[in-house]
Amino acid sequence: MEQLVAPTSKMGVDVRHTGEAGTTEIKVSAQNVDVFYGEKHAIKGVSVNVPARSVMAFIGPSGCGKSTFLRCINRMNDTIEGCKVTGNIRLDDRDIYDANLDVVELRARVGMVFQKPNPFPKSIFENVAYGPRIHGLVHGKADLDAIVEQSLRKAALWEEVKDRLKEPGTGLSGGQQQRLCIARAIAVNPEVILMDEPCSALDPIATARVEELIDELRQNYTIIIVTHSMQQAARVSQQTAFFHLGILVETGSTEFIFTNPHDQRTQDYITGRFG
């Protein structure tokens, strides 16, 4: 067990951790993370601890760096030419940028759900079965069938698609496609799920279903969600981190960030003075 303490940015910005004192298990820990796209300094000295089996929301204006930082946690930024990440990010105290770490294995442990639902051009069954099959997690058809059903159940989609498993995943509604993508992420038994504005392309009813699902999933997974909606952050998260101009300004319990933030920039953003 590790004390959740207020990190301090090496850029001289005091990153406040607001909320109730106490100890908690830390799943992801970042210290002094900087991200550069060529000459552009996109992330500046970000330090944050993400508690296990909870939801942390990253909020802030467009272009503030929240999605860029999210992509550091499963090394998706590695795929971007000219991107450089410095600092330290640890998953269960293992440096995820260690040269000896298997990135494929990391991305199985840290799943990702994107802003726009992106099912594979395959059947519903194959969308979910693909990951377990390529990662060698199954030993025969019975195993695979069980994982697909379990994953679809966890994603609250099984009852809607159990008689349509051979149909294309792309034929589902937008909200169903997003839940299929969540099932696909769950199927490889991750420990962390990253969600980059997962509801921005969905209607209010589909959004509510996904939010209910996030609340259920946090019992077993650590979830980090980037959202442009402060209302959504307030509904689904227990911890909130506010980003502004590439800096992590303040982090703490969602209740305190939204009702009693320490930093005036946080207060101004929460109350709609800018954004």
C-alpha positions in Angstrom: 0.0 0.0 0.0 1.3 3.4 -0.9 0.5 6.9 0.4 -1.3 9.0 -2.2 0.6 12.2 -2.0 0.5 15.5 -3.8 3.1 15.4 -6.7 5.1 18.4 -7.6 5.9 19.4 -11.2 9.5 19.9 -12.2 8.4 23.0 -14.1 7.9 24.8 -10.9 4.1 24.4 -10.9 2.7 23.1 -7.6 0.3 20.3 -8.5 -2.2 20.2 -5.7 -3.9 17.0 -4.6 -7.1 18.0 -3.0 -9.4 15.8 -0.9 -9.5 13.4 1.9 -6.3 12.1 3.4 -5.6 8.4 3.6 -3.9 5.5 1.8 -4.8 3.7 -1.3 -3.3 1.3 -3.8 -1.7 3.0 -6.7 -2.1 1.3 -10.1 -0.4 3.9 -12.4 2.1 6.4 -11.2 3.6 9.2 -13.4 6.5 11.5 -12.4 7.7 14.5 -14.3 6.4 13.4 -17.7 7.2 15.7 -20.6 6.0 15.1 -24.2 7.4 16.8 -27.3 6.1 16.7 -30.8 9.2 17.9 -32.6 9.8 21.3 -31.1 6.3 21.6 -29.5 6.3 21.0 -25.8 2.9 19.4 -25.4 3.1 18.0 -21.8 5.1 19.8 -19.2 6.3 18.0 -16.1 3.1 16.0 -15.3 3.0 13.9 -12.1 0.0 12.0 -11.0 -1.0 8.8 -9.1 -4.0 6.8 -10.3 -5.7 4.7 -7.7 -6.5 1.1 -8.5 -10.1 -0.1 -9.2 -11.5 3.4 -9.5 -12.3 6.0 -12.3 -10.1 9.0 -12.8 -11.3 11.7 -15.2 -8.9 14.0 -17.1 -10.7 17.3 -17.8 -9.6 20.6 -19.4 -10.0 22.7 -22.5 -9.5 21.4 -26.0 -5.8 21.1 -26.7 -4.7 21.1 -23.1 -2.8 17.8 -23.3 -5.2 15.4 -21.6 -5.5 13.0 -24.5 -1.8 13.2 -25.2 -1.0 12.2 -21.7 -3.5 9.4 -21.8 -1.8 7.9 -24.8 1.5 7.9 -22.8 0.1 5.3 -20.5 -0.1 2.5 -23.1 2.7 4.0 -25.3 0.4 4.9 -28.2 2.6 8.0 -28.7 5.3 5.6 -29.9 3.4 5.3 -33.2 3.7 9.1 -33.8 6.8 10.2 -35.7 8.8 12.9 -33.9 7.1 12.3 -30.6 9.4 12.1 -27.6 8.3 11.2 -24.0 10.5 11.7 -21.0 10.0 11.2 -17.3 8.7 8.0 -15.6 5.4 6.2 -15.8 5.0 3.0 -13.8 2.3 0.3 -13.9 2.4 -1.7 -10.6 5.8 -0.2 -10.0 7.2 -1.4 -13.4 8.6 1.3 -15.7 6.5 1.0 -18.9 9.2 2.8 -20.9 11.8 0.2 -19.9 13.7 -0.9 -23.1 13.1 -4.6 -22.1 9.3 -4.2 -21.7 7.1 -5.9 -24.3 4.9 -3.2 -25.7 2.4 -5.7 -27.0 2.1 -7.2 -23.5 1.7 -3.7 -22.1 -1.2 -2.9 -24.4 -2.9 -6.1 -23.4 -2.7 -5.0 -19.8 -3.7 -1.4 -20.6 -6.6 -1.5 -23.0 -8.0 1.5 -24.9 -11.4 2.7 -26.1 -11.3 5.5 -28.6 -13.5 8.5 -29.2 -15.2 7.1 -32.2 -16.3 3.4 -32.1 -14.0 1.4 -34.3 -15.1 -2.2 -34.5 -13.0 -4.4 -36.8 -14.6 -5.3 -40.1 -15.4 -8.7 -38.7 -18.3 -10.5 -37.0 -19.3 -9.5 -33.5 -17.9 -12.8 -32.3 -14.5 -12.2 -34.1 -14.2 -8.7 -32.8 -14.1 -10.0 -29.2 -12.3 -13.3 -30.0 -9.4 -11.6 -31.9 -7.4 -10.4 -28.9 -7.5 -13.6 -26.8 -6.6 -15.6 -29.9 -3.5 -13.6 -30.9 -2.3 -13.4 -27.2 -2.6 -17.1 -26.8 -5.2 -16.8 -23.9 -7.4 -19.7 -25.1 -7.1 -23.4 -25.5 -9.8 -24.5 -27.8 -13.2 -23.4 -29.0 -14.9 -23.9 -25.7 -12.5 -21.5 -24.0 -12.9 -18.9 -26.7 -16.7 -19.1 -26.6 -16.6 -18.6 -22.9 -14.4 -15.6 -23.1 -16.5 -14.0 -25.8 -19.7 -14.5 -23.8 -18.2 -13.3 -20.6 -16.7 -10.2 -22.2 -20.0 -9.3 -23.9 -21.8 -9.8 -20.6 -19.4 -7.5 -18.8 -19.9 -4.9 -21.5 -23.7 -5.2 -21.0 -24.1 -6.3 -24.7 -24.7 -10.1 -24.6 -28.5 -10.1 -24.4 -28.6 -7.7 -27.4 -26.3 -9.7 -29.7 -26.3 -13.3 -28.5 -28.4 -14.4 -31.5 -26.4 -12.2 -34.0 -22.8 -13.2 -33.2 -22.0 -14.0 -36.9 -23.2 -10.6 -38.1 -20.8 -7.7 -38.7 -19.9 -5.6 -35.7 -20.2 -2.5 -38.0 -23.9 -3.2 -38.3 -24.6 -2.4 -34.7 -25.8 1.0 -33.5 -23.2 3.6 -32.3 -23.7 2.9 -28.7 -23.6 -0.9 -29.2 -20.4 -0.5 -31.3 -18.8 1.3 -28.4 -19.8 -1.4 -25.9 -18.5 -3.9 -28.4 -15.1 -2.1 -28.4 -15.2 -2.2 -24.6 -15.9 -5.9 -24.7 -13.0 -6.3 -27.1 -10.7 -4.5 -24.6 -11.9 -6.6 -21.7 -11.4 -9.8 -23.6 -7.7 -9.8 -23.1 -8.1 -9.4 -19.3 -6.6 -5.9 -18.9 -5.9 -4.3 -15.6 -6.3 -0.7 -16.8 -8.8 0.7 -19.4 -8.1 4.0 -21.1 -11.1 5.8 -22.5 -10.6 8.8 -24.8 -13.9 10.7 -24.9 -15.8 7.4 -25.3 -19.3 9.1 -25.4 -18.6 12.1 -27.6 -20.1 10.5 -30.7 -23.1 8.9 -28.9 -26.6 10.1 -28.2 -27.8 10.7 -24.6 -29.4 7.3 -24.2 -26.2 5.4 -25.4 -24.1 7.7 -23.3 -26.1 6.8 -20.2 -25.6 3.1 -20.9 -21.8 3.5 -21.3 -21.6 5.5 -18.1 -23.5 2.8 -16.2 -21.1 0.3 -17.7 -18.1 2.4 -16.5 -19.5 2.4 -13.0 -19.8 -1.4 -13.0 -16.4 -2.0 -14.5 -14.5 0.0 -11.9 -15.1 -2.8 -9.4 -12.5 -4.9 -11.3 -10.6 -2.4 -13.5 -8.7 0.9 -13.1 -10.3 3.3 -15.6 -8.9 6.6 -16.9 -11.4 8.6 -18.9 -10.7 11.8 -20.9 -13.9 13.8 -21.2 -14.9 17.2 -22.4 -18.0 17.0 -20.3 -17.6 18.1 -16.7 -21.1 16.7 -16.0 -19.8 13.3 -17.1 -16.7 13.6 -15.0 -18.8 14.4 -12.0 -21.1 11.4 -12.7 -18.6 8.6 -13.3 -15.3 9.5 -11.6 -14.0 9.3 -8.1 -10.8 11.3 -8.9 -10.3 14.2 -11.3 -7.3 15.8 -12.8 -7.5 19.2 -14.4 -5.1 20.0 -17.3 -4.4 23.4 -18.8 -1.9 24.4 -21.5 0.0 21.1 -21.1 0.3 21.4 -17.3 -1.5 19.3 -14.7 -2.9 22.1 -12.5 -4.7 20.1 -9.8 -5.8 16.6 -9.0 -7.9 15.2 -6.2 -11.2 13.6 -5.3 -13.9 14.6 -7.9 -16.1 16.0 -5.1 -13.4 18.4 -3.9 -12.2 19.4 -7.4 -15.7 20.4 -8.3 -16.8 22.0 -5.1 -13.6 23.4 -3.5 -10.6 23.5 -5.8 -7.4 25.1 -4.6 -6.3 26.7 -7.9 -8.1 29.6 -9.4 -7.7 28.2 -12.9 -9.6 25.1 -11.9 -12.3 27.2 -10.3 -12.6 29.3 -13.5 -12.8 26.3 -15.7 -15.4 24.5 -13.6 -17.6 27.6 -13.5 -17.4 28.1 -17.2 -15.2 31.3 -17.3 -13.1 29.7 -20.0 -12.9 26.4 -21.9 
